[in-house]
């Protein structure tokens, strides 16, 4: 008996001699664990536990309804003081559109990443201000919180797949069109890979078109109030352009931002009208315009073997007709070794319906001064250009000036040039733009005088200005010879094209869309449906109905 008592005292002494004391300040009722071993329940503070001092370990303090306190205890010295920070919990109840998500948050400088339990309920310290919801294949969702101790908070969350985006608008309930098809109202989720263009429309607001989406799960589209513009005309179905952008055909009604605009009304076969307008909240913003007819068409017969160069630009062969505008143009037509050269402009041909290129000859007369020239009862001042339809056989004709009569032999499909003197040549200046400013050695020249302008022999500098752009070329004039210079400007014009056929070409490029706005180079453009080829001069926004064009305007 005495011996057993000695062993017990020895055991107690050894334990006290080789133990470490931890003094804990924690909430009453907290359970204490050291390296997962239960050490007791806090009944009063400080609460003291003794642990073996042979190794360090984790101290855990738990109390129902509060955050767990975990600390790593390094056994240095004989004892340590621990104050547990225990924060009341709040229960989050999730309503979420997917399962198997992770909840991330930071508490006391420690990052937590926990899976959402099947109950969709998680207890977190009420001091947490932000959580992040994550799932592979979905955009992460960040949620800001305002929690209260021991409270319950319901969270409704929709995670967006990474191949989708949530469209929202201000104001909401805007119609959403994907590639022109109505798919619903905002807010709405759409797949990124299923669209080229998304448009949002709401009555009284401007259409907002999206082409590039951000790499986020959502986008908020701000809709802007618009001003209603109404445009009507006589005739109807006239193309309406605002600042060179096609906006519809008359009668046309639409919403646009406030501001000053260049309003253009265009229809093939009529004189285009240009107006400067101002759209304001208090303005009338309604316009009615009458367009004057303007159609002068030159049609060609037997043109399949003839190549056309118009205003210095090669257009192609087999052209059936040219629709003239109100500017002069110069045509060079070649077939083998034969060539025809003549200007074209409205009413020049006495409303001639068609020209047979196998029977056409031209007489072009040049002089150093504006000399009157007569040919078959018609008189022009030089440079003079006469067209003559003849039979297939060569024929002698007379050309008269004040001082002389010229007897010349005309052949079909060829032009004959007459120079009234031997000390000059002549210059042809062409461009692809309308009404350029032209200078020869610094002296202004009217564009209407640019075809066959007489110059004495020598070197000259030709300068052309358009769109604040200046181009120059040097040219050498030789006696009795023609010189050609061409100036090409990089100018493209919007053209609205309507066509119900299967396909058509413009300048050799094939199109199949029935309605399309194209930006065509200014100058002559060749339209073809495979059966007919028509040249149209494009210098300002135009509306072209190809059905009427190929069917005969």
Secondary structure, 3 states (H helix, E strand, C coil): CHHHHHHHHHHHHHHHHCEEEEEEECCCCCEEEECCEEEEECCCCCEEEEEECCCCEEEEEECCCECCEEEEECCCCCEEEEECCCCEEEEEEEEECCCCCEEEEEECCEEEEEECCCCCEEEEECCCCEEEEECCCECCEEEECCCCCCCEEEEEECCCECCEEEEEEECCCCEEEECCEEEEECCEEEEHHHCCCEEEECCCECCEEECCCCCCCEEEEECCECEEEEEEEECCCCEEEECCEEEEECCEEEEECCEEEEEEEECCCECCEEEEEEECCCCCCEEEEECCECCEEEEEECCCCCEEEECCEEEEECCCEEEECCCCEEEEEEECCEEEEEEECCCCCCCCCEEECCCEEEEEEECCCCCEEEECCEEEECCEEEEEECCCCCEEEEEECCCCEEEEEECCCEEEEEECCCCEEEEEEEECCCCCEEEECCEEECHHHCEEEEEECEEEEEEEEECCEEEEEEEEECCCCEEEEEECCCCEEEEEEECCCCCEEECCEEECCCEEEEEEECEEEEEECCCCEEEEEECCCEEEEHHHHHHCC
